[in-house]
Amino acid sequence: MSKLYIVPTPIGNLQDMTFRAIEVLKEADLILAEDTRTSGKLLKHFDISTHMQSHHMHNEHKTVDSIIQKLKAGTTIALVSDAGTPAISDPGFLLSRACIEHNIDIECLPGATAFVPALVNSGLPNDKFVFEGFLPVKKGRQTRLLLLAEETRTMIFYESPHKLVKTLGHFCEYFGEDRQVSVSRELTKLFEETVRGTAKDVLEHYTNKPPKGEIVVIVGGKK
């Protein structure tokens, strides 16, 4: 039977690729890739020659139906994103939902997800947490921050380097300057770092030292 495999890929260090993920990608009939150029480097590194097709946030609404038809016809498909686990702040949800609606098997392999090591590294409570991903850029941002100001669980955010200082400033404004924050940058890579402290301290650090790379921000809940 055909199946959709959701395959996590390394968030930086290629040695984090699992043996099973390599096997699935080699044996699949088709790989759906967020960016075929990025995934092409990964496939080349592991000597994987499976055909790729582009599947990203700008075309997933248009391509889901044709992919479902391929799965129904017996094609085994693997879905990958540029890094980490597909559908976690990346394309994947629409396709997996459509597979469920059409009784097509889905199997998600365990693997890399950036927020897990960032959460553990933070030293903040991780028995209960809420994943927020990227905050709204403009519309709805203030409303969301006002709501999250009352959240008692540890919160997880993704942020781009050029927006980090602005976001930390909003945390100071809406959550308070003394709210505990941990910023993990370039996880699993050569220049990995985690900066911990109050929102004010971490804001000051990155105001003086503009960040680069992929970023996960962990924020303590309201006490």
N, C-alpha and C positions, 0 to 999 in steps of 0.2 A: 504494500500500500504506500501511496505517496504520503509525505509528511513535511511540515514546516519545522525546521530546526532553527531556534534562536541561539546564536553562537556569540558569546562574549569574546572580545579580543583585548589584548593588553592595553593599559592606559598609558604606557610609556616603555616599560622594560619588556622586550620581546620574550625574555625567558619566562614570563608569567603566562604564556600561551600553554594550554593544557594539551596533553597527548590526544585526548578524546576530541577536542575542538579541531585539531589538525586532521584527524581521521574523518570526521564528519565533513569538513570542507573538501577533502580529497574525494570522498565518495558521493557527494551531492551532484545532482545533474546541473544545478544552477546556483550561483551565489548572488544574492541581492546585496549591493553595497551602497552605503551612504555616499561615498566618494570613491569611484573606481581607481583613481590615481593613488589615494592613500592606501586602500585595501590591496592594490596591486603590489605595493612594496612588501606588505605582510605576506601575501601569497608567494611572491618570488623568494622571500627569505626561507619559507618552509617548503619550497618546491611543490607548490599547489598549482595545477594548471586548469582547474575548473573554470568554465565560462562565467563571466560576471555581467550583471545588468544593474544599471543605476536605479536606486530606490531611496529617495530623500524627501524632506519635508515639502519641497516645492512640486513634486510630481506624484506623491503617494496616493492622493485622492483619485488621480486619473488612472493609475496603474493597478490598483487593488483588484479590480474585476478581472483583468487579463491574467494576473498572477493566480487568482482563484481558479480560473479555467485551466491553467497549466497544472495546478495541483490536482484538480479533478481528473485530468488526463493521465495522471500517474507520475508526474515529475516530482522528484525530491528536491526541495529548495532549502538553502541555508541563508539566513538573514544575518548580516553583520553591520555594525556601525563603525565610525572612524576609530572609536576607542570605547572600551567598556561594554556594558550589556545593552543591547538594543531595547528600545521602548522606555528606557530610563532617561528622560530629557533628550531622547533621540527617536527617529522614526521606528515604528514597530507595533504600536497599539492598534492602529486601524487595520493592519493586516492580520494580526492575531485575533482580533474581534471578528473579522470576516471569516476566518478559518473556523472559529467556533460556531458561527451562524450556519456554516455549510458542512458541519460535522467532519471537518478535516483535522487530523491529528496534529498537535503542536507539542514540541518538546524543547524546553529551554535548558541549555546546559549551564551548570554553575561556572562562575568565573569572575573576572575583574569587574568591579564597580567602584568608582572613585570615592563615593561618600563613606564606604565602610571603613577603610583605613584612616580616613580623615576623622571620622567620629571616634574611633578607638584612640587615635593619637591625641585627641583634644584634651582628654582628662576630664571632660564634662560627663554628667550622667548619661548612660546609654541604655538603661533598662527600658526607657520609654522615650521615643523621639518621633519627630514629624519631618518628612522630607518635603521641602518646598520647591526645590529646583531653582529655576531662574525667576526672580521677581518680575512683575510687569514693568515694562520700561517707562511708560507714561500713564496711560489710562488704567485706573484701578490700583496703582502703586500705593498711594496714600491710604486708601481704604484697606488694602491688604496689610500694610504696616501697622495701622491702628488696631486691627484685629489681632495680629500676631504679638502685639505688645502685651496682651493678656495671656498668651500661651505659656503654660507652666512646664511643658516638655521641652527637651533640647531640640533645637531647630537646625535643619541642614539646608544650605543654599549653595547653588552654583553661581559663579560670577566670572565675567571676563576681566582681564587685568586693567583695561582702561576705564572700567566702571567701578572698580573695587573701592577706591577712595570715596566716591560719591555714596555708595551703598553703606560703607562704614559710618559716614557722616549721618546718614538717615537712621542707622541703628542708634547712634548717640542721641539723636533728636527724639526718636519715638520710643526707644527701649530704655534710655538712660545711659549716661557716660560710664557708669560703673558696671554695666552688664558684661558678663564674661564672654569673651570671643576667642576663637581659635581659627587661624587661617592656615590651611595646608596648600602648598604650591608645588607643582611639578612632581606629584607623587610617583614613586618608583623610578624616577629619572635621576640623572647625575647630580643635579642641583636641588634636590628635594629639600624643602624646609617647612617647619611649622612654627608660627609665631602666635603665642598665647598671651592673654592679658585682658584688661578692661577694654571696652569698645574705644575709649578715648586713647589709651596707650597704643592699641593696634592701629588706629587711624593715624596717629602721629608717626608711627614707624613707617607706614606705607606712603604717607605724605612726603616724608624725607627720602624714601627709597622706593620709587615707583616699581610695582611688581611686573613680572613677566610670566608667561606660561599659563597652564590650566590651574584653576583655583576652586577650592571648596571651603566654604565658611561655615563654622559650627558656632551656634549662639546658645548660651544657657537660657533656660526658661525663666519666667518670672517667679520670684520666690514669694 
